[in-house]
Amino acid sequence: MTEPHAAAEAFVRARRAGQALPVYPGTPPADLTQAYGIQDRAILLDGRRIDGWKVGRINPPDDARFGSNRLSGPIFAGSLVDASDGHEPEMPVFIGGFAAGEAEFLLHVARGFSGALPVTDDETRALIDEVRIGIEIASSPYPGINADGAAVTVSDFGNNFGLVCGAPLVDWRDLDLRSVLVRTEIDGVLAGEATAATMLDGPYGAVRFLLANLASRDIDATRGFWVSTGAITGVHDVRPGQRLVAIFGDLGRTGCRIVAAGAGQADR
């Protein structure tokens, strides 16, 4: 068994067991090619249907070192929770690993994508059939998933462990998503506030990045899927027992309660 395959197996096994990995399983990937190789192997080992993809930002100086300012990871069926009715679901995180919550716009790429990569926001908007507000749960069995850099983040599913799909936005085609002031609160205390204008070329740019990324990996993008387009107010550490709420200006709010991951929750 090659070392990348061993790393992929270790992450899948730890996620299924709900257990932490105190140290990285093997030699960390040196670049994004190696990192996506581990991720692709782990996707095959996991075996679940992918219903979405998370997109995260790669900050300086890693963006120059790796030749990319964004990264991606799969969001599996069962880990997307429909909270459009306003209820606040319980979302698990790994005890002893990494755990955070992020307020994000969720864009759904319509079924039947032709493979022609969009270049502009208008071209990208034409591929979208729904937009929602949401929360990404960023959690990994390995506590150094973000501190060790983008390649390590990519190697464990991009550090995703769930997605809260809040209310759909009415007339989203007429909205400037980049101008919406978003607030994140943890147990009623402000954790961060910002607009998507700080997110490179915005939510539509995140979709363009993802489509190109999937094409480069020969991953089918025709079935339709959600894109969690990136943390707007920051990556906020959370722990079991806390309540996280994301408020998207006058558009609405969505929330969740953080719980400890247990065995089998990776298959939920």
ChimeraX commands (.cxc) that place a marker at each C-alpha (Angstrom):
marker #1 position 0.00,0.00,0.00 radius 0.5
marker #1 position 1.40,3.41,-0.95 radius 0.5
marker #1 position 1.65,6.11,1.70 radius 0.5
marker #1 position -1.04,8.35,0.09 radius 0.5
marker #1 position -3.45,5.43,0.13 radius 0.5
marker #1 position -2.60,4.79,3.77 radius 0.5
marker #1 position -3.34,8.43,4.65 radius 0.5
marker #1 position -6.67,8.25,2.86 radius 0.5
marker #1 position -7.60,5.05,4.68 radius 0.5
marker #1 position -6.61,6.55,8.04 radius 0.5
marker #1 position -8.82,9.60,7.54 radius 0.5
marker #1 position -11.82,7.58,6.35 radius 0.5
marker #1 position -11.42,5.13,9.25 radius 0.5
marker #1 position -11.15,7.93,11.84 radius 0.5
marker #1 position -14.17,9.76,10.45 radius 0.5
marker #1 position -16.29,6.62,10.53 radius 0.5
marker #1 position -15.26,5.94,14.11 radius 0.5
marker #1 position -15.69,9.55,15.24 radius 0.5
marker #1 position -12.16,9.47,16.62 radius 0.5
marker #1 position -9.31,11.99,16.56 radius 0.5
marker #1 position -5.96,11.54,14.83 radius 0.5
marker #1 position -3.42,13.32,17.09 radius 0.5
marker #1 position -0.73,13.30,14.37 radius 0.5
marker #1 position -0.95,13.38,10.59 radius 0.5
marker #1 position -1.12,9.81,9.24 radius 0.5
marker #1 position 2.14,9.62,7.32 radius 0.5
marker #1 position 4.09,12.28,5.45 radius 0.5
marker #1 position 1.95,15.36,4.74 radius 0.5
marker #1 position 1.43,16.13,1.05 radius 0.5
marker #1 position 4.00,18.52,-0.39 radius 0.5
marker #1 position 1.70,20.10,-2.98 radius 0.5
marker #1 position -1.91,20.24,-4.11 radius 0.5
marker #1 position -1.46,17.47,-6.68 radius 0.5
marker #1 position -0.48,15.05,-3.91 radius 0.5
marker #1 position -3.22,16.43,-1.65 radius 0.5
marker #1 position -6.02,15.95,-4.18 radius 0.5
marker #1 position -4.63,12.49,-4.88 radius 0.5
marker #1 position -5.21,11.60,-1.23 radius 0.5
marker #1 position -8.66,13.22,-1.29 radius 0.5
marker #1 position -9.68,11.37,-4.47 radius 0.5
marker #1 position -8.58,8.06,-2.99 radius 0.5
marker #1 position -10.51,8.80,0.22 radius 0.5
marker #1 position -13.65,9.64,-1.80 radius 0.5
marker #1 position -13.49,6.20,-3.41 radius 0.5
marker #1 position -12.93,4.50,-0.06 radius 0.5
marker #1 position -15.78,6.41,1.58 radius 0.5
marker #1 position -18.18,5.37,-1.15 radius 0.5
marker #1 position -21.02,7.77,-0.41 radius 0.5
marker #1 position -22.72,9.96,-2.99 radius 0.5
marker #1 position -21.39,13.51,-3.15 radius 0.5
marker #1 position -24.20,16.07,-2.93 radius 0.5
marker #1 position -22.01,19.16,-2.77 radius 0.5
marker #1 position -18.54,20.65,-2.60 radius 0.5
marker #1 position -17.01,23.14,-0.20 radius 0.5
marker #1 position -14.72,25.87,-1.46 radius 0.5
marker #1 position -12.24,27.47,0.91 radius 0.5
marker #1 position -9.71,30.25,0.57 radius 0.5
marker #1 position -5.96,29.69,0.50 radius 0.5
marker #1 position -4.36,32.70,2.17 radius 0.5
marker #1 position -0.92,34.21,1.49 radius 0.5
marker #1 position 1.80,33.03,1.37 radius 0.5
marker #1 position 0.33,29.58,0.62 radius 0.5
marker #1 position -1.58,30.88,-2.40 radius 0.5
marker #1 position 1.68,31.78,-4.15 radius 0.5
marker #1 position 3.45,28.63,-2.98 radius 0.5
marker #1 position 0.69,26.31,-4.18 radius 0.5
marker #1 position -0.37,28.29,-7.24 radius 0.5
marker #1 position -4.02,28.57,-6.16 radius 0.5
marker #1 position -6.04,30.87,-3.93 radius 0.5
marker #1 position -8.85,28.37,-3.29 radius 0.5
marker #1 position -9.32,24.69,-2.41 radius 0.5
marker #1 position -12.18,22.21,-2.53 radius 0.5
marker #1 position -13.55,19.20,-0.69 radius 0.5
marker #1 position -16.59,16.91,-0.99 radius 0.5
marker #1 position -19.81,17.21,1.01 radius 0.5
marker #1 position -21.38,13.78,1.24 radius 0.5
marker #1 position -25.02,12.75,1.13 radius 0.5
marker #1 position -26.38,12.64,4.64 radius 0.5
marker #1 position -24.14,15.41,5.91 radius 0.5
marker #1 position -26.25,18.10,4.20 radius 0.5
marker #1 position -29.08,19.02,6.53 radius 0.5
marker #1 position -32.13,20.83,5.16 radius 0.5
marker #1 position -32.96,23.56,7.68 radius 0.5
marker #1 position -35.09,25.67,5.35 radius 0.5
marker #1 position -37.98,25.44,7.83 radius 0.5
marker #1 position -35.92,27.36,10.41 radius 0.5
marker #1 position -35.11,24.52,12.79 radius 0.5
marker #1 position -31.60,24.36,14.25 radius 0.5
marker #1 position -30.13,20.89,13.67 radius 0.5
marker #1 position -27.47,19.19,15.75 radius 0.5
marker #1 position -24.19,19.16,13.82 radius 0.5
marker #1 position -21.34,16.90,15.01 radius 0.5
marker #1 position -17.65,17.81,15.30 radius 0.5
marker #1 position -14.60,15.74,16.24 radius 0.5
marker #1 position -13.51,15.87,19.87 radius 0.5
marker #1 position -9.73,16.20,19.96 radius 0.5
marker #1 position -9.67,17.24,16.31 radius 0.5
marker #1 position -10.49,20.53,14.60 radius 0.5
marker #1 position -13.95,22.10,14.81 radius 0.5
marker #1 position -15.29,25.36,13.39 radius 0.5
marker #1 position -18.39,26.89,11.87 radius 0.5
marker #1 position -18.59,29.24,8.88 radius 0.5
marker #1 position -21.41,31.40,7.51 radius 0.5
marker #1 position -21.62,30.86,3.75 radius 0.5
marker #1 position -23.77,31.41,0.69 radius 0.5
marker #1 position -24.79,28.09,-0.87 radius 0.5
marker #1 position -25.21,28.01,-4.64 radius 0.5
marker #1 position -26.72,25.03,-6.44 radius 0.5
marker #1 position -25.31,24.16,-9.86 radius 0.5
marker #1 position -28.20,22.89,-11.96 radius 0.5
marker #1 position -28.30,19.39,-13.32 radius 0.5
marker #1 position -26.97,19.02,-16.86 radius 0.5
marker #1 position -23.84,21.18,-16.71 radius 0.5
marker #1 position -22.33,20.95,-20.20 radius 0.5
marker #1 position -18.70,21.21,-19.24 radius 0.5
marker #1 position -18.18,24.65,-20.78 radius 0.5
marker #1 position -16.47,26.61,-18.01 radius 0.5
marker #1 position -18.00,30.03,-17.27 radius 0.5
marker #1 position -15.82,33.13,-17.25 radius 0.5
marker #1 position -18.09,35.91,-15.97 radius 0.5
marker #1 position -20.60,36.24,-13.13 radius 0.5
marker #1 position -23.44,36.34,-15.65 radius 0.5
marker #1 position -22.28,33.10,-17.26 radius 0.5
marker #1 position -21.93,31.50,-13.83 radius 0.5
marker #1 position -25.33,32.74,-12.67 radius 0.5
marker #1 position -26.89,31.04,-15.70 radius 0.5
marker #1 position -25.72,27.67,-14.33 radius 0.5
marker #1 position -27.33,28.19,-10.91 radius 0.5
marker #1 position -30.90,27.20,-10.08 radius 0.5
marker #1 position -31.07,27.97,-6.33 radius 0.5
marker #1 position -29.25,30.02,-3.70 radius 0.5
marker #1 position -29.54,29.53,0.04 radius 0.5
marker #1 position -27.99,30.85,3.23 radius 0.5
marker #1 position -26.06,28.29,5.24 radius 0.5
marker #1 position -23.38,27.17,7.65 radius 0.5
marker #1 position -20.47,24.90,6.84 radius 0.5
marker #1 position -19.20,22.69,9.63 radius 0.5
marker #1 position -15.43,22.49,9.19 radius 0.5
marker #1 position -14.20,19.58,11.28 radius 0.5
marker #1 position -11.45,17.00,10.94 radius 0.5
marker #1 position -10.08,14.19,13.11 radius 0.5
marker #1 position -6.66,15.86,12.74 radius 0.5
marker #1 position -6.32,19.01,14.92 radius 0.5
marker #1 position -3.62,20.55,12.70 radius 0.5
marker #1 position -5.76,20.38,9.54 radius 0.5
marker #1 position -5.67,24.15,8.94 radius 0.5
marker #1 position -2.51,25.13,10.80 radius 0.5
marker #1 position -0.40,22.80,8.64 radius 0.5
marker #1 position -1.38,24.53,5.42 radius 0.5
marker #1 position -3.63,24.15,2.42 radius 0.5
marker #1 position -2.26,20.83,1.14 radius 0.5
marker #1 position -3.02,19.13,4.45 radius 0.5
marker #1 position -6.49,20.73,4.50 radius 0.5
marker #1 position -7.24,19.37,1.02 radius 0.5
marker #1 position -6.06,15.88,1.91 radius 0.5
marker #1 position -8.83,15.36,4.50 radius 0.5
marker #1 position -11.90,16.26,2.43 radius 0.5
marker #1 position -11.04,19.95,2.57 radius 0.5
marker #1 position -11.92,19.91,6.28 radius 0.5
marker #1 position -15.67,19.51,5.71 radius 0.5
marker #1 position -17.96,17.55,8.02 radius 0.5
marker #1 position -21.39,18.93,7.25 radius 0.5
marker #1 position -23.56,21.66,5.82 radius 0.5
marker #1 position -26.65,23.40,7.19 radius 0.5
marker #1 position -28.83,24.39,4.22 radius 0.5
marker #1 position -30.93,27.31,5.39 radius 0.5
marker #1 position -33.74,29.16,3.67 radius 0.5
marker #1 position -33.68,29.71,-0.09 radius 0.5
marker #1 position -33.33,33.30,-1.25 radius 0.5
marker #1 position -36.21,34.79,-3.22 radius 0.5
marker #1 position -35.23,36.77,-6.34 radius 0.5
marker #1 position -31.59,35.87,-5.80 radius 0.5
marker #1 position -30.75,36.72,-9.40 radius 0.5
marker #1 position -31.41,40.37,-8.59 radius 0.5
marker #1 position -29.32,40.37,-5.42 radius 0.5
marker #1 position -25.75,41.54,-5.06 radius 0.5
marker #1 position -24.54,38.71,-2.83 radius 0.5
marker #1 position -21.25,40.50,-2.22 radius 0.5
marker #1 position -22.95,43.47,-0.53 radius 0.5
marker #1 position -24.95,41.56,2.11 radius 0.5
marker #1 position -23.67,42.19,5.64 radius 0.5
marker #1 position -23.31,38.82,7.38 radius 0.5
marker #1 position -22.95,38.27,11.13 radius 0.5
marker #1 position -21.96,35.11,12.97 radius 0.5
marker #1 position -22.91,34.66,16.61 radius 0.5
marker #1 position -21.85,31.90,19.00 radius 0.5
marker #1 position -24.04,31.57,22.08 radius 0.5
marker #1 position -25.41,35.03,21.35 radius 0.5
marker #1 position -21.98,36.71,21.18 radius 0.5
marker #1 position -20.74,38.27,17.96 radius 0.5
marker #1 position -17.93,36.14,16.50 radius 0.5
marker #1 position -17.49,37.92,13.17 radius 0.5
marker #1 position -19.07,40.35,10.71 radius 0.5
marker #1 position -18.24,40.95,7.05 radius 0.5
marker #1 position -19.53,40.90,3.48 radius 0.5
marker #1 position -18.63,38.52,0.67 radius 0.5
marker #1 position -16.83,41.44,-1.00 radius 0.5
marker #1 position -13.78,40.32,1.00 radius 0.5
marker #1 position -13.88,36.86,-0.63 radius 0.5
marker #1 position -11.68,37.22,-3.72 radius 0.5
marker #1 position -14.10,37.35,-6.70 radius 0.5
marker #1 position -17.09,36.38,-4.57 radius 0.5
marker #1 position -19.50,33.44,-4.47 radius 0.5
marker #1 position -19.79,33.15,-8.25 radius 0.5
marker #1 position -16.01,33.12,-8.49 radius 0.5
marker #1 position -15.98,30.22,-6.04 radius 0.5
marker #1 position -18.28,28.27,-8.38 radius 0.5
marker #1 position -16.01,29.00,-11.35 radius 0.5
marker #1 position -12.99,27.78,-9.39 radius 0.5
marker #1 position -14.79,24.59,-8.38 radius 0.5
marker #1 position -15.96,23.71,-11.88 radius 0.5
marker #1 position -12.41,24.11,-13.19 radius 0.5
marker #1 position -11.03,22.10,-10.26 radius 0.5
marker #1 position -13.46,19.23,-10.87 radius 0.5
marker #1 position -12.71,19.24,-14.59 radius 0.5
marker #1 position -8.97,18.98,-13.89 radius 0.5
marker #1 position -9.67,15.89,-11.75 radius 0.5
marker #1 position -12.04,14.25,-14.27 radius 0.5
marker #1 position -14.92,14.43,-11.78 radius 0.5
marker #1 position -18.41,14.43,-13.30 radius 0.5
marker #1 position -20.25,17.71,-12.66 radius 0.5
marker #1 position -23.42,17.01,-14.64 radius 0.5
marker #1 position -25.67,15.64,-11.86 radius 0.5
marker #1 position -26.20,18.92,-10.02 radius 0.5
marker #1 position -24.74,19.79,-6.61 radius 0.5
marker #1 position -24.43,22.41,-3.90 radius 0.5
marker #1 position -21.41,24.68,-3.62 radius 0.5
marker #1 position -20.57,26.07,-0.19 radius 0.5
marker #1 position -18.77,29.15,-1.47 radius 0.5
marker #1 position -16.47,30.11,1.41 radius 0.5
marker #1 position -16.39,31.57,4.90 radius 0.5
marker #1 position -17.70,35.14,4.91 radius 0.5
marker #1 position -17.12,36.24,8.50 radius 0.5
marker #1 position -14.24,33.90,9.28 radius 0.5
marker #1 position -13.52,30.39,10.50 radius 0.5
marker #1 position -14.93,30.34,14.02 radius 0.5
marker #1 position -13.84,27.68,16.52 radius 0.5
marker #1 position -16.75,25.83,18.10 radius 0.5
marker #1 position -17.21,23.09,20.68 radius 0.5
marker #1 position -20.05,20.76,21.66 radius 0.5
marker #1 position -22.85,22.47,23.53 radius 0.5
marker #1 position -22.56,25.75,21.66 radius 0.5
marker #1 position -25.18,27.33,19.42 radius 0.5
marker #1 position -24.02,28.99,16.20 radius 0.5
marker #1 position -26.23,31.40,14.26 radius 0.5
marker #1 position -25.49,33.07,10.92 radius 0.5
marker #1 position -27.46,36.24,10.12 radius 0.5
marker #1 position -27.55,37.37,6.49 radius 0.5
marker #1 position -28.77,40.97,6.75 radius 0.5
marker #1 position -32.47,41.22,5.96 radius 0.5
marker #1 position -32.39,37.95,4.00 radius 0.5
marker #1 position -32.75,35.70,7.03 radius 0.5
marker #1 position -30.81,33.62,9.49 radius 0.5
marker #1 position -29.93,30.00,10.06 radius 0.5
marker #1 position -28.42,28.20,13.03 radius 0.5
marker #1 position -27.30,24.92,14.51 radius 0.5
marker #1 position -26.22,23.31,17.76 radius 0.5
marker #1 position -22.81,21.70,18.00 radius 0.5
marker #1 position -22.54,18.14,19.32 radius 0.5
marker #1 position -19.75,15.58,19.65 radius 0.5
marker #1 position -19.23,13.17,16.77 radius 0.5
marker #1 position -19.72,9.51,17.52 radius 0.5
marker #1 position -19.13,6.27,15.64 radius 0.5
marker #1 position -21.15,6.08,12.47 radius 0.5
marker #1 position -21.89,9.80,12.16 radius 0.5
marker #1 position -19.67,10.04,9.09 radius 0.5
marker #1 position -22.29,7.82,7.44 radius 0.5
marker #1 position -25.26,9.88,8.56 radius 0.5
marker link #1:1,2 radius 0.2
marker link #1:2,3 radius 0.2
marker link #1:3,4 radius 0.2
marker link #1:4,5 radius 0.2
marker link #1:5,6 radius 0.2
marker link #1:6,7 radius 0.2
marker link #1:7,8 radius 0.2
marker link #1:8,9 radius 0.2
marker link #1:9,10 radius 0.2
marker link #1:10,11 radius 0.2
marker link #1:11,12 radius 0.2
marker link #1:12,13 radius 0.2
marker link #1:13,14 radius 0.2
marker link #1:14,15 radius 0.2
marker link #1:15,16 radius 0.2
marker link #1:16,17 radius 0.2
marker link #1:17,18 radius 0.2
marker link #1:18,19 radius 0.2
marker link #1:19,20 radius 0.2
marker link #1:20,21 radius 0.2
marker link #1:21,22 radius 0.2
marker link #1:22,23 radius 0.2
marker link #1:23,24 radius 0.2
marker link #1:24,25 radius 0.2
marker link #1:25,26 radius 0.2
marker link #1:26,27 radius 0.2
marker link #1:27,28 radius 0.2
marker link #1:28,29 radius 0.2
marker link #1:29,30 radius 0.2
marker link #1:30,31 radius 0.2
marker link #1:31,32 radius 0.2
marker link #1:32,33 radius 0.2
marker link #1:33,34 radius 0.2
marker link #1:34,35 radius 0.2
marker link #1:35,36 radius 0.2
marker link #1:36,37 radius 0.2
marker link #1:37,38 radius 0.2
marker link #1:38,39 radius 0.2
marker link #1:39,40 radius 0.2
marker link #1:40,41 radius 0.2
marker link #1:41,42 radius 0.2
marker link #1:42,43 radius 0.2
marker link #1:43,44 radius 0.2
marker link #1:44,45 radius 0.2
marker link #1:45,46 radius 0.2
marker link #1:46,47 radius 0.2
marker link #1:47,48 radius 0.2
marker link #1:48,49 radius 0.2
marker link #1:49,50 radius 0.2
marker link #1:50,51 radius 0.2
marker link #1:51,52 radius 0.2
marker link #1:52,53 radius 0.2
marker link #1:53,54 radius 0.2
marker link #1:54,55 radius 0.2
marker link #1:55,56 radius 0.2
marker link #1:56,57 radius 0.2
marker link #1:57,58 radius 0.2
marker link #1:58,59 radius 0.2
marker link #1:59,60 radius 0.2
marker link #1:60,61 radius 0.2
marker link #1:61,62 radius 0.2
marker link #1:62,63 radius 0.2
marker link #1:63,64 radius 0.2
marker link #1:64,65 radius 0.2
marker link #1:65,66 radius 0.2
marker link #1:66,67 radius 0.2
marker link #1:67,68 radius 0.2
marker link #1:68,69 radius 0.2
marker link #1:69,70 radius 0.2
marker link #1:70,71 radius 0.2
marker link #1:71,72 radius 0.2
marker link #1:72,73 radius 0.2
marker link #1:73,74 radius 0.2
marker link #1:74,75 radius 0.2
marker link #1:75,76 radius 0.2
marker link #1:76,77 radius 0.2
marker link #1:77,78 radius 0.2
marker link #1:78,79 radius 0.2
marker link #1:79,80 radius 0.2
marker link #1:80,81 radius 0.2
marker link #1:81,82 radius 0.2
marker link #1:82,83 radius 0.2
marker link #1:83,84 radius 0.2
marker link #1:84,85 radius 0.2
marker link #1:85,86 radius 0.2
marker link #1:86,87 radius 0.2
marker link #1:87,88 radius 0.2
marker link #1:88,89 radius 0.2
marker link #1:89,90 radius 0.2
marker link #1:90,91 radius 0.2
marker link #1:91,92 radius 0.2
marker link #1:92,93 radius 0.2
marker link #1:93,94 radius 0.2
marker link #1:94,95 radius 0.2
marker link #1:95,96 radius 0.2
marker link #1:96,97 radius 0.2
marker link #1:97,98 radius 0.2
marker link #1:98,99 radius 0.2
marker link #1:99,100 radius 0.2
marker link #1:100,101 radius 0.2
marker link #1:101,102 radius 0.2
marker link #1:102,103 radius 0.2
marker link #1:103,104 radius 0.2
marker link #1:104,105 radius 0.2
marker link #1:105,106 radius 0.2
marker link #1:106,107 radius 0.2
marker link #1:107,108 radius 0.2
marker link #1:108,109 radius 0.2
marker link #1:109,110 radius 0.2
marker link #1:110,111 radius 0.2
marker link #1:111,112 radius 0.2
marker link #1:112,113 radius 0.2
marker link #1:113,114 radius 0.2
marker link #1:114,115 radius 0.2
marker link #1:115,116 radius 0.2
marker link #1:116,117 radius 0.2
marker link #1:117,118 radius 0.2
marker link #1:118,119 radius 0.2
marker link #1:119,120 radius 0.2
marker link #1:120,121 radius 0.2
marker link #1:121,122 radius 0.2
marker link #1:122,123 radius 0.2
marker link #1:123,124 radius 0.2
marker link #1:124,125 radius 0.2
marker link #1:125,126 radius 0.2
marker link #1:126,127 radius 0.2
marker link #1:127,128 radius 0.2
marker link #1:128,129 radius 0.2
marker link #1:129,130 radius 0.2
marker link #1:130,131 radius 0.2
marker link #1:131,132 radius 0.2
marker link #1:132,133 radius 0.2
marker link #1:133,134 radius 0.2
marker link #1:134,135 radius 0.2
marker link #1:135,136 radius 0.2
marker link #1:136,137 radius 0.2
marker link #1:137,138 radius 0.2
marker link #1:138,139 radius 0.2
marker link #1:139,140 radius 0.2
marker link #1:140,141 radius 0.2
marker link #1:141,142 radius 0.2
marker link #1:142,143 radius 0.2
marker link #1:143,144 radius 0.2
marker link #1:144,145 radius 0.2
marker link #1:145,146 radius 0.2
marker link #1:146,147 radius 0.2
marker link #1:147,148 radius 0.2
marker link #1:148,149 radius 0.2
marker link #1:149,150 radius 0.2
marker link #1:150,151 radius 0.2
marker link #1:151,152 radius 0.2
marker link #1:152,153 radius 0.2
marker link #1:153,154 radius 0.2
marker link #1:154,155 radius 0.2
marker link #1:155,156 radius 0.2
marker link #1:156,157 radius 0.2
marker link #1:157,158 radius 0.2
marker link #1:158,159 radius 0.2
marker link #1:159,160 radius 0.2
marker link #1:160,161 radius 0.2
marker link #1:161,162 radius 0.2
marker link #1:162,163 radius 0.2
marker link #1:163,164 radius 0.2
marker link #1:164,165 radius 0.2
marker link #1:165,166 radius 0.2
marker link #1:166,167 radius 0.2
marker link #1:167,168 radius 0.2
marker link #1:168,169 radius 0.2
marker link #1:169,170 radius 0.2
marker link #1:170,171 radius 0.2
marker link #1:171,172 radius 0.2
marker link #1:172,173 radius 0.2
marker link #1:173,174 radius 0.2
marker link #1:174,175 radius 0.2
marker link #1:175,176 radius 0.2
marker link #1:176,177 radius 0.2
marker link #1:177,178 radius 0.2
marker link #1:178,179 radius 0.2
marker link #1:179,180 radius 0.2
marker link #1:180,181 radius 0.2
marker link #1:181,182 radius 0.2
marker link #1:182,183 radius 0.2
marker link #1:183,184 radius 0.2
marker link #1:184,185 radius 0.2
marker link #1:185,186 radius 0.2
marker link #1:186,187 radius 0.2
marker link #1:187,188 radius 0.2
marker link #1:188,189 radius 0.2
marker link #1:189,190 radius 0.2
marker link #1:190,191 radius 0.2
marker link #1:191,192 radius 0.2
marker link #1:192,193 radius 0.2
marker link #1:193,194 radius 0.2
marker link #1:194,195 radius 0.2
marker link #1:195,196 radius 0.2
marker link #1:196,197 radius 0.2
marker link #1:197,198 radius 0.2
marker link #1:198,199 radius 0.2
marker link #1:199,200 radius 0.2
marker link #1:200,201 radius 0.2
marker link #1:201,202 radius 0.2
marker link #1:202,203 radius 0.2
marker link #1:203,204 radius 0.2
marker link #1:204,205 radius 0.2
marker link #1:205,206 radius 0.2
marker link #1:206,207 radius 0.2
marker link #1:207,208 radius 0.2
marker link #1:208,209 radius 0.2
marker link #1:209,210 radius 0.2
marker link #1:210,211 radius 0.2
marker link #1:211,212 radius 0.2
marker link #1:212,213 radius 0.2
marker link #1:213,214 radius 0.2
marker link #1:214,215 radius 0.2
marker link #1:215,216 radius 0.2
marker link #1:216,217 radius 0.2
marker link #1:217,218 radius 0.2
marker link #1:218,219 radius 0.2
marker link #1:219,220 radius 0.2
marker link #1:220,221 radius 0.2
marker link #1:221,222 radius 0.2
marker link #1:222,223 radius 0.2
marker link #1:223,224 radius 0.2
marker link #1:224,225 radius 0.2
marker link #1:225,226 radius 0.2
marker link #1:226,227 radius 0.2
marker link #1:227,228 radius 0.2
marker link #1:228,229 radius 0.2
marker link #1:229,230 radius 0.2
marker link #1:230,231 radius 0.2
marker link #1:231,232 radius 0.2
marker link #1:232,233 radius 0.2
marker link #1:233,234 radius 0.2
marker link #1:234,235 radius 0.2
marker link #1:235,236 radius 0.2
marker link #1:236,237 radius 0.2
marker link #1:237,238 radius 0.2
marker link #1:238,239 radius 0.2
marker link #1:239,240 radius 0.2
marker link #1:240,241 radius 0.2
marker link #1:241,242 radius 0.2
marker link #1:242,243 radius 0.2
marker link #1:243,244 radius 0.2
marker link #1:244,245 radius 0.2
marker link #1:245,246 radius 0.2
marker link #1:246,247 radius 0.2
marker link #1:247,248 radius 0.2
marker link #1:248,249 radius 0.2
marker link #1:249,250 radius 0.2
marker link #1:250,251 radius 0.2
marker link #1:251,252 radius 0.2
marker link #1:252,253 radius 0.2
marker link #1:253,254 radius 0.2
marker link #1:254,255 radius 0.2
marker link #1:255,256 radius 0.2
marker link #1:256,257 radius 0.2
marker link #1:257,258 radius 0.2
marker link #1:258,259 radius 0.2
marker link #1:259,260 radius 0.2
marker link #1:260,261 radius 0.2
marker link #1:261,262 radius 0.2
marker link #1:262,263 radius 0.2
marker link #1:263,264 radius 0.2
marker link #1:264,265 radius 0.2
marker link #1:265,266 radius 0.2
marker link #1:266,267 radius 0.2
marker link #1:267,268 radius 0.2
view
